[in-house]
Each structure stands twice: as structure tokens, then as C-alpha cells.
Amino acid sequence: MQEKSIPVVDLFAGPGGLGEGFSRSNNGRNFEIIVSAEMDQFAVKTLRLRAFFRILQKQAEHLLEGYYRFCAGEKVNFTEYPYQTYWEQASNEARQLTLGNSEDNRTLDGILREAKISSQKSWVLIGGPPCQAYSLAGRARNKRNTDYKPEEDHRNYLYKEYLRIIHDYRPAVFVMENVKGILSSNVDGKKIFHSILLDLSDPDEAISKSTGVGYRICSLVNNTVFKKGMSPDEIDPKDFIVKAENYGLPQARHRVILLGIREDLAVMPEALQESARISVNDVISDLPALRSGLSKEMDTQEAWSSAVNNHLQNLISLSSQKVELKQLNLTLKELRKSGIPKLNKGAVSIRKHEQAITPNNVLSEWYSDSQLKAWLNHETRGHMSSDLLRYFYVASYGIAYGQSPKGHKEFDLEGLSPNHKNWKSGNFSDRFRVQINNRPSTTITSHISKDGHQFIHPDPLQCRSLTVREASRLQTFPDNYFFQGNRTQQFHQVGNAVPPLLAYQIAGIVKKLFN
């Protein structure tokens, strides 16, 4: 007899990274997402399409060919027969809701009541309240705003919408994710993380000033536990930081993840199991090579090749004049031997020999889908020719020295310095950063939606920033995960997501608690 799936409620869901990990646990048999609540309309479109895909996998596998035709660019109307019923189910699961808005809160409550979600049922709450107010970058921006008052920023208190659901519906387990900056964030002279620990461990006291069952807040990397009645000073907040690169993910992503267990349940979680490190090359090297676009001038293959070749020749000449750049000069000369390739700006069809099989066999199975007929979200940005010079330099430097050049001192060649009045201040040492082939990537953030300067592809001959598909590979989204919206909106979704492969490992730990 097949065990019944455990219901999952996903709040502040983004494009669904946490939900994807839970829904793939045991081939989709362990957990079932009841609702994914997200305020961003484009992320909701991505959530809905993914929910539709999962529903077809479970209920109407013969109709999946419609999904793959849609991915290949065909017009397929999912609101009509034979897809209509399943599309309606997906629309009921993926909801555009702004938590904290009274009407949307009532809508969410109605969904949970209809699903009979309560303390009498074994269910899981997951999600990550928006992090802009907690992130170091966000706080730096706020600091420059003389009118900014953290106690008046509602984003600092969105975790209380998550807390309200815990208080009212008592999940057996919850998983809450946020940026590392939350550990040092202060509001009204108090550490926000201390308040979160106290509130989550004792939701009755936090909301209704009453006494009730609390939660043990557990670390996923060691045996640290915060319990109701404890002081936050008794534990080291850093014990709740999960470093993704230690757990088989190709990205150095450090996030605070809290695992809450209702204290009337006599179970304790295992820790995440460390595994071998996965590199950038392991997960993007099999994707089709692409050239960047040329912005603010004629964008043709010939014009691009000419611009890149001129930059290469220029860098060879300039680097030959500096003894300390001898290795870079040798690298550039080797690249010249290869020649500037003829490349497209986007990859559409998947030829048989291009099936998504990466050098890492474990992640190959995670990413690939033999039914895909197209590469999804794998198109390049356009860059100004002056930035192409910088990209070629940075990527070549990465090959020569195994690291990205930092700051104005390592950008001391003619034409490399950007027209930025604060360039030499030291605040922009990573303004242009290449991802190093044989290491995990740096953290994929939502900033990738603004420009690609901090996410430069390691191959100088492609001379570009990462595509959405490459960024989503580094975030461990499978290749059949189709991000909706324009490219900026897609990048924003990927940068804000929880890596599905990490969520999958957490889901395995949570399932053992129920066992």
C-alpha cells in the first residue's frame, strides 16, 4: 500500500526552488504541494507552469508531449481540452498572494481550511520571507538613504506572516530560509534574528500572549537546537548557516536555514551529509557555446568577431608591457591560436549529441530530460564593446591565475577602467568578476538581473555574462524548468530562489522525521 503524500504549504515561494526539492522527493511520492503563495506575477507564472508539469507527470503522463511542444516554441493552449482540468489544478496551487494584505491573507486561510490543514494533520510549512531588508547589499542601500528607518520598513516584519500561519495552523515541521545578513540585522536596537528565534520557538507568546506548544529550532549542519524558554545568547547564530558548496552544489551559497519541529513530537533531525565539491565546469560545460550580443551598434556575427578579435590583440599588446602579467600574455596568445569562433546568441533546438549530459554523472541525472527538444532560457545579453574588452580580460585572467582580478590595481590596463567616479574607492573591487571553471560559483543573487558584470562566463572566446539557463544550472534547477517573463524577470527569479537540490536533501531529512 502506497504511503499518502505529506501536504506542503510554500509561502514567499519565489519561482519554487524549495517546493521543487520537496516535490521531487522519492519521485514525487513523499510530499504534495497544496499551495505556493508568491506576490511576483512572473514568478507565479513560472510556479503555475511547473505545477502543471508535475500534475501531468502524476495524473496524465500521456499529455506531457504538450508541455514539451510548448517548450519547443509551439503554441499550445493549456486552458482548453485536453489540458484544461490540469491547468485549473495548477492555477489553484500557484497563487499570486501578497502576504500581509488582509484580503490575500483571507484567501490563503480559505485555501488552508479547505485542505483541512491543522495541528491534527501531519503537514510541512516551507518558505523564505523576502530578504531585501536583511541582506548586506540592501542594508548598504538603505544606509545611503538618510530618510530610511528600519522600524518603518514592513519587509523587516514579513516573517510574522509566516509566524501567523505557524500559530494558527501548527505544522508538524517548518523550514524557513533567509540570507546570512539576517544574523547581524538590527531593528530598534534589537537583533532581528534573536526576535525571530524567540517568536518561532513560542508562537503563542509572540502572537496571543498565551501558553501553548512551541517549536524546537534545529540546525541542519550540527546539533544546535534553540528551544522555548532559552535565550538567543545561549547559542551561536552561525550554527544555522548552510554552506551549499559543502553539500554537492556547484555554488558557494551561504544561507540561514531553520528547521522547526513541534515540541510535542519526539523526533530530532539528522544533519545534511557533506559531499564532494562540484565546479562550474561540471554543470555548464555541456551547454551550447554562445556569443554575447553587441549593444549600441550593429549586432552581427562579423561585427562581434571583429570587436572581440580587436580586444584580444589589444590585450596581448598591453599585457606584454607588464612583467607581472606574463602568464596572462601567454594565455591570450594561446586563445589567439584557437581563433574567434562563429557562435549564435541563443540555443533553441537540442541536437542528439547535445543532450544535457554533464561531466558529473550524479548531477546529470538531476538536470537532464531526454524528452526536451529545446534549450530553455539559454539566450545571451547584449554588451557594449567596452564591456566586451573587460569581459575578455577578466575571463582570460581567470584562466591564467585561477581567480578573478580585483579592484582598480588589477584592472590597470588602458581601456579597462569603467567611467565611475568611485572606481578607486575600494567599494567596487568585484564590479567585474568571472566564474572560475574548477570551483563552485559565487552566490547567484538577484543582482544578476541588472547586469552580468559579476557573473562573467569562464570562456573568454564566448565573451559574455551567464545566461538564465547557466545561472539556473548553478542554482540546480533541472533543464525542463521553464522560467517565465522577460529575461530580466527570469534572472530575478533565479537569483532569489532556494537551490532545488539543497531543498531535496532537506526534504529527505524532513521525511525521516515523519517516519
C-alpha positions in Angstrom: 0.0 0.0 0.0 1.4 3.4 -1.1 2.0 5.8 1.8 0.0 9.0 1.5 1.9 12.1 0.5 2.6 14.7 3.2 1.0 18.1 2.4 3.3 21.1 1.9 2.4 24.8 2.1 5.0 27.1 0.4 5.0 30.8 1.4 7.0 33.5 -0.3 7.7 30.8 -2.8 9.5 32.7 -5.5 9.8 30.6 -8.6 9.6 27.4 -6.5 13.1 26.2 -5.6 12.1 24.9 -2.1 8.9 23.4 -3.4 10.7 21.7 -6.3 13.1 19.9 -3.9 10.2 18.7 -1.8 8.1 17.7 -4.7 10.9 15.6 -6.2 11.5 13.6 -3.0 11.1 9.9 -3.7 10.0 10.7 -7.3 7.2 12.9 -6.1 5.6 10.4 -3.7 6.7 11.9 -0.3 5.3 15.4 -0.4 2.4 17.2 -2.2 2.3 20.9 -2.5 -1.1 22.3 -1.5 -0.4 25.9 -2.3 2.5 28.1 -3.3 2.0 31.7 -2.4 4.0 34.4 -4.1 3.4 38.1 -4.8 5.5 38.5 -8.0 3.3 37.9 -11.1 6.1 36.5 -13.2 7.3 34.1 -10.6 3.7 32.9 -10.2 3.6 32.2 -14.0 6.7 30.0 -13.5 5.2 28.3 -10.5 2.0 27.6 -12.3 3.7 26.1 -15.3 5.9 23.9 -13.1 2.8 22.8 -11.1 1.1 21.9 -14.4 4.2 19.8 -15.4 4.1 17.9 -12.1 0.4 17.3 -12.2 0.7 15.9 -15.7 3.5 13.6 -14.6 1.2 12.2 -11.8 -2.2 12.2 -13.5 -1.9 12.4 -17.3 1.6 11.4 -18.4 0.4 10.9 -22.0 -0.3 14.7 -22.2 3.3 15.7 -21.3 4.0 15.9 -25.0 2.0 19.2 -25.0 4.3 20.6 -22.4 7.4 19.7 -24.4 5.9 21.2 -27.6 5.2 24.4 -25.6 8.9 24.4 -24.5 9.9 24.0 -28.1 8.1 27.2 -29.1 4.8 25.8 -30.3 1.5 27.5 -29.4 -0.3 25.1 -27.0 -3.4 26.4 -25.2 -3.4 24.8 -21.8 -6.8 26.4 -20.9 -8.5 24.1 -23.5 -9.3 20.4 -23.7 -7.5 18.1 -23.0 -5.3 20.2 -20.7 -8.0 22.4 -19.1 -8.6 20.4 -15.9 -4.9 20.0 -15.1 -4.2 23.7 -15.8 -7.0 24.6 -13.4 -5.4 22.4 -10.7 -2.1 24.1 -11.3 -3.7 27.6 -11.1 -5.3 26.6 -7.8 -1.9 25.5 -6.5 0.2 28.5 -7.6 -1.4 31.7 -6.2 -0.4 35.3 -6.6 -0.8 36.5 -3.0 0.8 39.3 -1.1 1.0 38.1 2.5 0.2 40.8 4.9 -2.6 42.1 2.7 -5.8 41.4 4.6 -7.7 40.2 1.6 -4.9 37.9 0.4 -4.5 36.6 4.0 -8.2 35.6 4.0 -7.7 33.9 0.6 -4.8 31.9 2.0 -6.7 31.0 5.1 -9.6 29.7 3.0 -7.3 27.5 1.0 -5.8 26.0 4.2 -9.2 25.4 5.7 -10.4 23.7 2.6 -7.4 21.5 2.6 -8.1 20.7 6.3 -4.6 21.9 7.3 -4.4 22.0 11.1 -2.4 20.7 14.0 -4.3 17.4 13.7 -2.7 16.8 10.4 0.9 16.0 9.6 2.0 18.7 7.2 5.0 20.9 6.4 5.4 24.7 6.1 8.3 25.9 3.9 9.4 29.3 2.6 11.7 32.3 2.9 10.3 35.7 3.7 11.8 38.4 1.4 15.4 39.3 2.3 16.0 42.7 0.8 15.8 44.4 4.2 18.2 41.9 5.8 20.8 41.4 3.0 24.1 43.3 3.3 23.6 44.9 -0.1 20.1 46.0 0.8 21.2 47.5 4.1 24.0 49.3 2.4 21.5 50.9 0.0 19.2 51.8 2.9 22.1 53.4 4.8 22.7 55.8 1.9 19.0 56.8 2.2 19.0 59.4 5.1 15.2 59.0 5.5 15.3 55.3 5.9 14.1 53.9 9.2 14.3 50.1 9.6 11.5 50.0 12.2 9.2 51.5 9.5 10.2 49.0 6.8 7.5 46.4 6.6 9.9 44.0 5.0 11.6 43.6 8.3 8.4 42.1 9.7 7.2 39.8 6.9 8.5 36.8 8.8 5.5 37.5 11.1 3.1 36.5 8.2 5.0 33.1 8.2 4.7 33.1 12.1 0.9 33.7 11.9 0.5 30.5 9.8 2.6 28.6 12.3 0.5 29.9 15.2 -2.9 29.4 13.6 -2.3 26.0 11.8 0.5 24.3 13.7 2.6 22.5 11.1 4.5 19.5 12.4 7.6 20.8 10.8 8.6 24.0 9.1 11.6 25.1 7.0 12.5 28.8 6.8 15.3 30.2 4.7 16.9 33.6 4.6 20.1 35.5 3.8 23.1 35.3 6.1 22.8 39.1 6.7 19.7 38.4 8.9 22.1 37.4 11.7 23.6 40.9 12.0 20.5 43.0 11.1 19.1 45.3 13.8 15.8 47.0 14.3 15.1 49.4 17.1 18.4 48.4 18.7 17.5 44.7 18.7 18.9 41.9 16.6 16.1 40.8 14.3 17.4 37.2 14.3 17.0 37.0 18.1 13.4 38.1 17.8 12.8 35.6 15.0 14.2 32.7 17.2 12.1 33.7 20.2 8.9 34.1 18.1 9.2 30.9 16.1 10.0 28.8 19.2 7.0 30.2 21.1 4.4 31.4 18.6 1.6 31.6 21.2 3.6 34.0 23.3 4.6 36.0 20.3 1.1 36.5 18.9 -1.5 35.9 21.5 0.5 36.3 24.7 -0.7 32.8 25.8 0.9 29.5 26.6 0.9 26.6 24.2 3.0 24.1 22.3 6.3 25.6 21.0 8.9 24.5 18.5 12.5 23.3 18.6 14.5 25.3 16.1 17.2 22.9 14.8 20.4 23.4 12.8 20.8 21.4 9.6 24.6 21.2 9.9 25.2 20.4 13.6 23.4 19.5 16.8 22.5 23.1 17.8 18.9 23.4 19.0 17.0 26.5 20.2 14.1 25.8 22.5 11.2 27.8 24.0 12.5 29.5 27.2 16.1 29.7 26.0 18.0 33.0 25.5 19.4 33.5 22.0 22.7 34.3 23.7 23.0 30.6 24.6 23.6 29.6 21.0 25.9 30.7 18.2 23.6 32.0 15.4 26.2 31.0 12.8 25.3 27.4 13.6 22.3 27.8 11.4 24.3 28.8 8.3 24.2 26.2 5.5 27.1 26.5 3.0 25.7 24.9 -0.1 29.1 24.1 -1.7 29.7 21.6 1.1 26.7 19.5 0.1 27.2 18.8 -3.6 26.0 22.1 -5.1 28.1 24.0 -7.7 27.7 27.3 -5.8 29.2 29.0 -2.7 25.8 30.0 -1.4 25.6 30.6 2.4 22.1 30.9 3.8 20.4 30.7 7.2 18.0 27.8 7.2 15.9 27.0 10.3 14.2 23.6 10.7 11.4 23.9 13.2 9.9 20.8 14.9 6.7 21.0 17.0 7.9 20.2 20.6 5.2 17.5 21.2 6.9 15.4 18.5 9.7 13.3 20.0 12.0 13.4 17.0 15.3 15.0 16.1 16.7 15.6 12.6 19.8 14.2 11.0 22.4 16.7 9.7 23.0 17.3 6.0 25.7 15.0 4.7 28.7 16.7 3.2 29.8 15.6 -0.3 32.5 16.3 -2.9 32.5 19.8 -4.3 31.0 20.4 -7.7 32.5 23.0 -10.0 31.2 25.5 -12.5 32.7 23.4 -15.3 30.9 20.3 -14.0 27.5 21.8 -14.7 27.6 24.3 -17.6 30.4 22.9 -19.9 27.9 20.8 -21.9 25.6 23.7 -22.7 25.9 25.1 -26.2 28.6 27.8 -26.6 27.0 31.2 -27.4 28.3 34.7 -28.2 27.2 37.8 -26.5 25.2 40.4 -28.3 26.6 43.8 -29.3 24.6 46.7 -27.9 24.5 50.3 -29.2 26.0 49.3 -32.6 25.4 46.8 -35.4 24.9 43.4 -33.9 26.1 40.8 -36.5 28.4 37.8 -36.2 31.0 39.6 -38.2 30.9 42.8 -36.2 31.1 40.8 -32.9 34.0 38.7 -34.1 35.9 41.8 -35.3 35.3 43.6 -31.9 36.4 40.6 -29.9 39.4 40.0 -32.1 40.5 43.6 -31.7 40.2 43.4 -28.0 42.3 40.2 -27.9 45.0 41.8 -30.0 44.9 44.9 -27.8 45.2 42.9 -24.6 48.1 40.9 -26.0 50.0 44.1 -26.7 49.2 45.8 -23.4 49.9 42.7 -21.2 53.3 42.2 -23.0 54.5 45.5 -21.4 54.0 44.3 -17.8 56.3 41.6 -16.4 53.7 40.7 -13.7 51.2 39.8 -16.5 53.5 37.3 -18.3 51.1 34.4 -17.6 48.2 36.4 -18.8 50.1 37.3 -22.0 50.8 33.6 -22.6 47.1 32.7 -22.1 46.0 35.4 -24.5 48.4 34.1 -27.2 47.0 30.6 -26.7 43.5 31.9 -27.2 44.6 33.7 -30.4 45.7 30.3 -31.8 42.1 29.0 -31.2 40.6 31.8 -33.2 37.3 33.6 -32.6 34.5 31.1 -33.1 31.3 31.6 -35.0 28.5 31.4 -32.5 24.8 32.1 -32.1 23.3 34.3 -29.5 20.8 31.8 -28.4 20.3 28.0 -28.4 16.9 26.6 -29.4 16.9 23.0 -30.6 18.7 20.2 -28.9 20.6 18.0 -31.3 21.1 14.4 -30.4 24.7 14.8 -29.4 23.8 17.8 -27.2 21.6 16.0 -24.8 22.2 17.5 -21.4 24.7 15.1 -20.0 27.3 16.9 -17.8 30.7 15.5 -16.8 29.2 14.9 -13.3 27.1 11.8 -13.6 25.1 12.4 -10.4 24.0 15.9 -11.4 23.5 14.8 -15.0 20.6 12.7 -13.9 19.2 15.6 -11.8 19.3 18.1 -14.7 18.6 16.2 -17.9 15.3 15.3 -19.6 15.6 13.2 -22.8 12.1 14.5 -23.9 13.2 18.1 -24.2 13.5 19.3 -27.8 14.8 22.8 -26.9 17.2 24.5 -24.6 15.1 26.7 -22.3 16.1 30.2 -21.2 19.6 29.9 -22.9 20.0 33.3 -24.7 22.6 35.9 -24.2 22.5 39.6 -23.3 23.9 42.3 -25.4 27.0 44.1 -24.1 28.8 47.3 -25.1 32.1 46.8 -26.9 33.9 48.5 -24.0 32.5 45.8 -21.6 33.5 43.0 -24.0 37.1 44.2 -23.6 36.7 43.9 -19.8 34.9 40.5 -20.1 37.7 39.1 -22.3 40.3 40.4 -19.9 38.6 39.1 -16.7 37.9 35.6 -18.2 41.5 35.3 -19.5 42.8 36.4 -16.2 40.7 33.7 -14.5 42.4 31.1 -16.8 45.9 32.4 -16.2 45.7 32.9 -12.4 42.8 30.8 -11.2 41.0 33.8 -9.7 39.1 36.9 -10.8 41.0 40.3 -10.9 40.0 42.6 -8.0 39.8 46.3 -8.0 41.5 49.1 -9.9 45.0 47.8 -9.3 44.4 44.6 -11.2 42.5 46.5 -13.9 45.5 48.7 -14.6 45.5 48.4 -18.4 44.4 51.0 -20.9 40.7 51.0 -21.5 39.7 48.7 -18.7 38.7 51.2 -16.0 35.0 52.0 -16.2 33.8 55.6 -16.2 32.9 55.5 -12.5 33.9 58.3 -10.1 34.2 55.9 -7.2 36.1 53.2 -9.1 39.3 53.6 -7.0 37.4 53.8 -3.6 37.7 50.1 -2.9 33.9 49.6 -2.8 33.8 48.1 -6.3 36.6 45.5 -6.2 34.3 42.9 -7.6 32.4 45.0 -10.1 33.7 42.7 -12.9 34.0 39.1 -11.8 34.5 35.9 -13.7 33.3 32.5 -12.5 36.2 30.1 -12.2 35.9 26.8 -14.1 37.2 24.4 -11.5 35.5 25.9 -8.4 31.9 26.3 -7.3 30.4 29.6 -8.5 30.0 32.7 -6.3 26.5 33.2 -5.0 23.9 33.7 -7.7 21.9 36.8 -6.5 19.1 38.9 -7.9 21.7 41.4 -8.9 22.3 39.3 -12.0 19.0 40.7 -13.3 20.6 44.2 -13.5 23.8 43.4 -15.4 26.1 40.4 -15.9 29.3 42.1 -14.7 29.7 39.9 -11.6 28.7 36.7 -13.4 31.1 36.5 -16.4 31.3 33.2 -18.3 34.7 31.5 -17.8 35.3 31.1 -21.6 36.9 34.3 -22.9 36.0 33.3 -26.5 32.3 33.5 -25.7 33.0 36.9 -24.1 29.7 37.3 -22.2 27.8 37.0 -18.9 25.9 33.9 -17.9 22.6 33.1 -19.4 19.5 32.3 -17.4 19.9 28.6 -18.0 23.5 28.7 -16.9 22.6 30.6 -13.7 19.7 28.2 -13.1 22.1 25.2 -13.6 24.3 26.7 -10.9 21.2 27.0 -8.7 20.4 23.3 -9.6 17.1 23.8 -11.4 16.5 21.0 -13.8 16.7 21.7 -17.6 12.9 21.3 -18.0 12.2 24.1 -15.5 10.9 26.8 -17.8 11.2 30.3 -16.3 8.5 32.8 -17.5 8.6 36.5 -18.1 11.3 38.5 -19.9 15.0 37.8 -19.4 15.3 40.4 -16.6 12.4 38.8 -14.7 13.8 35.3 -15.2 17.2 36.3 -13.8 15.4 37.9 -10.8 13.6 34.7 -10.1 16.7 32.5 -10.4 18.7 34.8 -8.2 16.1 34.9 -5.4 15.5 31.1 -5.4 16.5 28.4 -3.0 18.5 25.7 -4.8 16.2 22.8 -5.5 18.9 20.2 -5.0 19.6 21.5 -1.5 15.8 21.6 -0.8 15.7 18.0 -2.0 18.3 17.0 0.6 16.4 18.9 3.3 13.2 17.1 2.2 14.9 13.8 2.8 15.7 14.8 6.4 12.1 16.0 7.0 10.6 12.8 5.6 12.7 10.7 8.1 11.2 12.8 10.9 7.7 11.7 9.8 8.9 8.1 9.5 
